[in-house]
Amino acid sequence: MKPAPFDYVRVDTLAEAADVLAQSGDNARVLAGGQSLMAMMNMRLAQPTVVIDIMHAQGPRQPEIVRNRLRISAMVRQEALCTHARLAQEVPLLAQAVPWIGHIQTRMRGTVCGSVAHADPSAELPLVLVALGGQVHLKRGRKNRAVPARDFFLGMMLTDKGDDELIEAVDVPLTPPGTGTAFREVGRRKGDFAIVSCAAVVRGATTRLAVGGVNDTPVVADWKDLTPDNVAEALNTFAWSLDARDDLHATARYRRDLVRRLGEITIREARECAD
């Protein structure tokens, strides 16, 4: 199929894009990498009357450190994040997760903020953003606001972003020394969206596990003093708290089993990394 007719607007700045959005509202969509939007438009699942291309806009195209946080602007492509020289030292969980995103061909086009805006419940970047306590920076006209990632994702492909807002950037805290992180996922094939993905962060006596692909949004569990003796029971309780459902790719039982088994492996790897 072909997309419905639309007007194409190429902007030079994010401020210009915000102005066009303010005028067009829910009739407009922002084109960044286009890996999700163009497919949806071709199938007419999305029928915007205005498409705003920001990929030629001025702004950082590499991650940068701002006030002890790694800031990723709207123009940063996924492969630029993946190849960022100090990513493994600055935010190791991102370095562990990004290679799982699609294929190098899609990462060369897709943007980090575009994936966050799309909010697929099986996507890696929203999961990691939630696990690390990241923030989403939104722009509406000349106004800006920051939303914690944990509050930003509201449902399947549903976020707190208004129709007249764009994601200006996302950021995550730099990982302090002594923190262990790990990422694992299971999919039908390499590059597919995950059936279940797990991101673990271990810091001192605190263990965090974030799970994607089960609920409509990433889900986080935090434990104090989790040990090898009680981790299986904790993960079993967590797995049963999730809204796992049968679909074409996996049964609810299989997803819960993956949360238990993959979760234990991911937590163990993060703990070993912290030691």
C-alpha positions as CSV (number, residue, x, y, z in Angstrom):
1,M,0.0,0.0,0.0
2,K,0.9,3.7,-0.3
3,P,0.5,6.3,2.4
4,A,-2.4,8.7,2.3
5,P,-1.6,12.2,0.9
6,F,0.3,14.5,3.3
7,D,2.3,17.7,3.3
8,Y,6.1,17.4,3.9
9,V,7.8,20.0,6.0
10,R,11.6,19.9,6.4
11,V,12.8,22.0,9.3
12,D,16.2,23.5,10.2
13,T,15.7,23.6,14.0
14,L,13.7,21.8,16.6
15,A,12.1,25.1,17.5
16,E,10.7,25.3,14.0
17,A,9.4,21.8,14.3
18,A,7.7,22.7,17.6
19,D,6.0,25.7,15.9
20,V,4.7,23.5,13.1
21,L,3.4,20.9,15.6
22,A,1.7,23.7,17.6
23,Q,-0.2,24.7,14.5
24,S,-1.0,21.2,13.2
25,G,-1.6,19.3,16.5
26,D,-2.8,15.7,16.1
27,N,-2.7,16.0,12.3
28,A,1.1,16.0,12.3
29,R,3.8,13.4,12.9
30,V,7.5,13.9,13.4
31,L,9.8,12.0,11.0
32,A,13.2,11.2,12.6
33,G,14.6,7.8,11.3
34,G,11.2,6.7,9.9
35,Q,11.7,3.0,10.6
36,S,8.4,2.8,12.4
37,L,6.4,5.7,11.1
38,M,6.9,5.0,7.4
39,A,5.8,1.4,7.7
40,M,2.7,2.5,9.6
41,M,1.9,5.2,7.0
42,N,2.3,2.7,4.2
43,M,-0.2,0.4,5.9
44,R,-2.4,3.4,6.7
45,L,-2.3,2.7,10.4
46,A,-1.1,6.3,10.6
47,Q,-2.5,9.0,8.3
48,P,-1.0,12.3,9.2
49,T,-1.7,15.3,7.0
50,V,1.6,16.9,7.9
51,V,5.0,15.1,8.2
52,I,7.7,17.1,9.9
53,D,11.3,16.0,9.0
54,I,13.7,16.8,11.7
55,M,16.7,14.8,10.5
56,H,18.3,17.9,8.9
57,A,17.8,20.1,11.9
58,Q,20.6,21.6,13.8
59,G,21.7,19.9,17.0
60,P,24.0,17.2,18.5
61,R,24.2,14.0,16.5
62,Q,26.3,12.2,19.2
63,P,25.5,11.5,22.8
64,E,27.0,14.1,25.2
65,I,27.4,14.5,28.9
66,V,25.3,17.2,30.5
67,R,25.3,17.7,34.3
68,N,26.5,14.1,35.1
69,R,23.9,12.6,32.7
70,L,24.2,11.2,29.2
71,R,22.0,13.2,27.0
72,I,20.8,11.9,23.7
73,S,19.1,14.4,21.4
74,A,16.3,13.8,18.9
75,M,18.8,13.6,16.0
76,V,21.0,10.9,17.5
77,R,20.7,7.6,15.5
78,Q,20.8,4.3,17.3
79,E,24.0,3.3,15.6
80,A,25.7,6.5,16.8
81,L,24.8,5.5,20.3
82,C,26.0,1.9,19.7
83,T,29.4,3.1,18.5
84,H,29.8,5.9,21.1
85,A,33.4,5.4,22.2
86,R,32.9,5.7,26.0
87,L,29.4,4.2,26.3
88,A,30.5,1.1,28.1
89,Q,32.2,3.2,30.7
90,E,29.5,5.9,31.0
91,V,26.3,3.8,30.9
92,P,27.2,0.1,30.5
93,L,23.6,-1.1,30.4
94,L,23.0,1.0,27.2
95,A,26.1,-0.5,25.7
96,Q,24.8,-4.0,26.5
97,A,21.3,-3.4,25.1
98,V,21.8,-1.4,22.0
99,P,23.3,-4.2,19.8
100,W,20.1,-6.1,20.3
101,I,18.1,-3.4,18.5
102,G,17.0,-4.6,15.0
103,H,19.9,-4.8,12.6
104,I,22.7,-2.5,11.7
105,Q,20.8,-1.3,8.6
106,T,17.8,-0.2,10.8
107,R,20.1,1.3,13.5
108,M,21.8,3.4,10.9
109,R,18.4,5.1,10.2
110,G,16.4,4.7,13.4
111,T,16.8,7.3,16.2
112,V,16.9,6.7,20.0
113,C,14.1,9.3,20.6
114,G,12.0,7.8,17.7
115,S,12.0,4.4,19.4
116,V,11.0,6.1,22.7
117,A,8.2,8.0,21.0
118,H,6.9,4.8,19.3
119,A,6.8,3.1,22.7
120,D,6.6,-0.5,21.5
121,P,6.3,-2.7,24.7
122,S,9.0,-5.1,23.3
123,A,11.5,-2.4,22.4
124,E,14.9,-2.3,24.1
125,L,15.4,1.5,24.5
126,P,12.2,2.2,26.5
127,L,13.1,-0.7,28.8
128,V,16.6,0.5,29.5
129,L,15.4,4.1,29.9
130,V,13.0,3.0,32.7
131,A,15.6,0.7,34.3
132,L,18.1,3.5,34.6
133,G,15.7,6.1,35.9
134,G,16.0,8.2,32.7
135,Q,14.0,11.2,31.7
136,V,12.2,12.3,28.5
137,H,12.5,16.0,27.5
138,L,9.5,17.3,25.7
139,K,9.1,20.5,23.8
140,R,5.8,22.3,23.1
141,G,6.3,25.6,21.3
142,R,8.7,27.6,23.5
143,K,7.9,25.5,26.6
144,N,9.8,22.5,27.8
145,R,9.1,19.9,30.4
146,A,10.9,16.7,31.6
147,V,9.0,13.5,32.4
148,P,10.5,10.5,34.3
149,A,10.7,7.6,31.9
150,R,8.7,5.5,34.4
151,D,5.8,7.9,34.1
152,F,6.2,8.5,30.4
153,F,5.1,5.1,29.0
154,L,1.3,4.8,29.6
155,G,0.4,1.7,27.4
156,M,1.1,0.0,24.2
157,M,2.4,2.7,21.8
158,L,0.8,5.2,24.2
159,T,2.9,7.9,26.0
160,D,2.5,11.1,28.0
161,K,3.6,13.1,25.0
162,G,0.9,15.5,23.8
163,D,0.0,15.7,20.1
164,D,1.6,19.2,19.9
165,E,4.8,18.1,21.7
166,L,8.0,16.5,20.3
167,I,10.7,14.6,22.2
168,E,13.7,17.0,22.2
169,A,16.0,14.5,24.0
170,V,16.3,11.7,26.5
171,D,18.9,11.4,29.2
172,V,20.1,8.8,31.8
173,P,22.4,9.2,34.8
174,L,26.0,8.2,34.4
175,T,26.5,4.8,36.1
176,P,28.5,5.1,39.3
177,P,31.4,2.8,40.1
178,G,30.5,-0.4,41.8
179,T,27.2,-0.8,39.9
180,G,26.6,-4.0,38.0
181,T,24.4,-4.2,35.0
182,A,23.3,-6.8,32.5
183,F,20.8,-7.2,29.6
184,R,19.3,-10.3,28.1
185,E,16.4,-11.0,25.7
186,V,14.8,-13.9,23.9
187,G,13.2,-13.4,20.4
188,R,12.2,-15.6,17.5
189,R,15.2,-14.4,15.5
190,K,18.1,-12.0,15.9
191,G,16.8,-8.5,15.3
192,D,13.1,-9.3,16.0
193,F,11.3,-7.6,18.8
194,A,11.8,-9.5,22.1
195,I,9.3,-12.0,23.4
196,V,10.8,-11.1,26.8
197,S,13.7,-8.8,27.7
198,C,15.4,-8.2,31.0
199,A,17.6,-5.4,32.3
200,A,19.2,-5.7,35.7
201,V,20.9,-3.1,37.8
202,V,22.7,-4.1,41.1
203,R,24.1,-1.5,43.4
204,G,25.1,-2.4,46.9
205,A,22.2,-4.3,48.6
206,T,19.7,-3.1,46.0
207,T,18.7,-5.1,42.9
208,R,16.5,-3.8,40.1
209,L,15.0,-5.9,37.3
210,A,13.1,-4.3,34.5
211,V,11.1,-6.5,32.1
212,G,9.8,-5.8,28.6
213,G,7.6,-7.7,26.2
214,V,5.1,-8.9,28.8
215,N,3.0,-5.9,29.9
216,D,2.0,-3.0,27.7
217,T,4.9,-1.0,29.2
218,P,8.2,-1.8,30.8
219,V,7.8,-3.1,34.4
220,V,10.3,-2.6,37.2
221,A,10.8,-4.6,40.4
222,D,13.2,-3.4,43.2
223,W,14.4,-5.7,46.0
224,K,16.6,-5.2,49.0
225,D,19.0,-7.9,50.1
226,L,18.1,-10.3,47.3
227,T,20.2,-13.5,47.7
228,P,20.7,-16.7,45.6
229,D,18.5,-18.4,48.2
230,N,15.5,-16.2,47.7
231,V,15.8,-14.9,44.1
232,A,13.7,-17.8,42.7
233,E,10.8,-17.0,45.0
234,A,11.1,-13.3,44.3
235,L,11.1,-13.8,40.6
236,N,8.2,-16.2,40.7
237,T,6.1,-13.6,42.6
238,F,7.1,-10.9,40.2
239,A,6.3,-13.1,37.1
240,W,2.8,-13.8,38.4
241,S,2.2,-10.1,39.0
242,L,2.7,-9.3,35.3
243,D,-0.1,-9.1,32.8
244,A,1.2,-11.9,30.6
245,R,-1.1,-13.0,27.8
246,D,-1.2,-15.5,25.0
247,D,-0.5,-14.3,21.4
248,L,0.9,-15.5,18.1
249,H,4.5,-15.5,19.4
250,A,4.2,-17.0,22.9
251,T,1.9,-18.2,25.6
252,A,1.5,-16.4,28.9
253,R,3.0,-19.4,30.7
254,Y,6.1,-19.3,28.4
255,R,6.6,-15.5,29.1
256,R,6.4,-16.0,32.8
257,D,8.9,-18.9,32.6
258,L,11.2,-16.6,30.7
259,V,10.9,-13.9,33.3
260,R,11.9,-16.4,36.0
261,R,14.8,-18.0,34.1
262,L,16.1,-15.0,32.1
263,G,15.6,-12.8,35.1
264,E,17.8,-15.0,37.3
265,I,20.5,-15.1,34.7
266,T,20.5,-11.4,34.2
267,I,20.6,-10.6,37.9
268,R,23.4,-13.1,38.4
269,E,25.4,-11.5,35.6
270,A,24.8,-8.0,37.0
271,R,25.9,-9.1,40.5
272,E,29.1,-10.6,39.1
273,C,29.7,-7.3,37.2
274,A,29.3,-5.4,40.4
275,D,31.8,-7.5,42.4
